[in-house]
Amino acid sequence: MPAWVLVCNPAKFDLVGMRRDGKKPQDWTIGRYRGEISPGEPFALWLTGSSGGIAAIGEIAGAPYEANDSADADYWTDPPTGQRWVVPILITSWVEPVLPRDTVRGDGLLAGATLLTQPFASNPHRLSETQWHRLMTLVTQSGQSLVTKDSDQWQLEPGHKIRRVELHERYGGSGQGGISPSRSTPNILIFTDPSSGHEHGYYDEWAEDGTFHYTGEGQAGDQAFVRGNKAIRDHVQDGRALRLFEGSRGEVRYVGEFVLDPTTPWSYGRAPETGGGPERQVIRFHMLRIGTPVLRPEVPVGVGYREADEDVVPVPTTPVPNTELNGRNLRAHRRLQNLLASELRARGIEPLSPGPADPDFDLAWHPDANCLTVCEIKSLTRANEINQLRLGLGQVLDYVDQLGHRAERVLGVLWIEREPSDDRWIALCQRAGIRLAWPGLEQEITRLKK
């Protein structure tokens, strides 16, 4: 399906004033593609000028037709006269703030669009499906919000609780099910709840590559890209934000906004049907958190420890900056994690796995009621030792920083497979406030209280 860009010159048409008055344009003048543009196709509205860029997203609402006047004459500096071709449009969301034109111009996939190569050509400009997908990715990942009207702007912050009934009254969507696309706002509301999800074969968790794996909907038979699953898959090109919540009934907690991993947006797994039925194929969406993490101190950290599968064989994917995503290192990593969890339990300490509201640490535990220890685990080989230590140290520092608002004291531990070849890493981690340790030092790290 093609997509379109409609250009607006603010010196000729007061789009800002129209929006301030609570109105939207009903049609748009076009000079070409009259036989190709069709109802239901998406468009972006482009403002010219130094502060211009993508200002709105919408869809073509009807077939082009000839008009003699303009319903929006009050907003034209010099209203058009005479017969002209227009196309009905429906603006579904405003982009706030405007996606800057330099962001679009600097993107390689969009560089060949006629919007940039022929800026003075008449409306509309055509985009391929790939270019449209990329444009919506830029909107989603550059910090812009999609707002249908002023009252629809997203107001929940990560960690906030809200009754699910009130959530749907405010932002739309169905009050039933785990995936709830809204028709009234540009959001897809997603709910994760281990207490009820496991009975339906829904196992949501952080993966080693830093993505949150969310199981698609469908309780019987192989899952397919229909209804909610299709909505998640297409959320970028549809201009919808993924909003993740903990809980499924009553009061739910907002985790934050997510986006599908553009490298590997989903994979397939096996899980039983509802009530322990036969195994079937399920979709696992790979989601990346964007924006601010949960900072509210009343939100507890972690969930009950989930035993890591040491026999897992990773599926080859495009390389990512985590060298543990291959056979030997992944198995060693999970073995180390399970062994450390067992050692913690032997000392009367309950190990924790990350919940959806947490950063994707490997283990966490409470040495006492006022202290939290967060731990990243790294396997080591001679070939990857330096990269693993660099990566692990950065991850632990990030976890400590993110969780610093949710515990009185947060300690960081980098747990590695063996003593490092170069002991400068011990001092380096110590200067950074992180404890570097390995098997045989379990007693020391479980007693850490800063």
C-alpha angles and dihedrals in degrees: 000000000000123000130207143215119213116199124220123192106206090204089064104030125035100219092159091054091048091054091046087057090053095251137122130204112262098201141010133218115247132185103187146020090049091147095046107044111092139185115272096030115128126243139184123215114228123202116207124218136066093298094040134113137117107347104167146010126216148135136257106262101194148350119296115265140175119264134186100201141015127254087206097054093131091067098049119095087211110011114223117251133199130029118327139160118255135174123214112243138188118205105211099180142007119228110232117224101015111260100249117248091230089061090056094042092051095055116101097212092054097042093095096050114120088232085074102027096043104026094163096052116116124264134315119041116201125229127192119235089256092051092048091050090051093048091053090048089055090050092049098044100039097070098262122141125219110224126182094190134347094268091052096064109124109259105172118102123208109278097028117132123219136168109257091230090056091045092059093043088057102038106018129232132116122301090220130074135021099273116052117177113196122225094192100049132031094254139108109206112211126190128200120189120164091189091066104014098068092064088062095045094259110143111174119183148138114273129214091258092062097255125123109237110217120187116230125236127271123095100202132040128001114328118242136190097267133120110345095006091055090047091055093045092052099036096115098051089041091054095239128141121225109230114191123204133185112229131028106222137040111351116015131186123229111233099182146262119311137186130202113262103257091211098053109003096177145354136194128251141168125254136157122261121252112300095019097299125157120309118266137176115276132188117239112199114209106219130186122205115235128192128008120000123225108290102166110120095216092064108098118231122237138356132239112305116271113211110239117236105241093188096059117128113209119233111237110253139163106298115270128188095267113089092193090079094095134079111274097030094048093050092046091048093053093044090053091048095050092046092051091048089053091050090052092051090048087058093050095257121129113227118220133209121208119270122211091269092057135077112260099266120158099229139357134181142172114244085188137351094275100042135071125195117200120194137196117196125210132185115214136212127170090254099051103029099107094044092047093051092047092048095044095049091052092048094051092048089052093049092049091050094048094046096042091096094052103055135039090236128013122195124193125216127185105199114195135185096250142348110299119255091233113048092203085088090067091057093040092055090045091054088051091052093250125124114227111204143156140192110314093040097076092116092056098050095045089055095048111126100153 
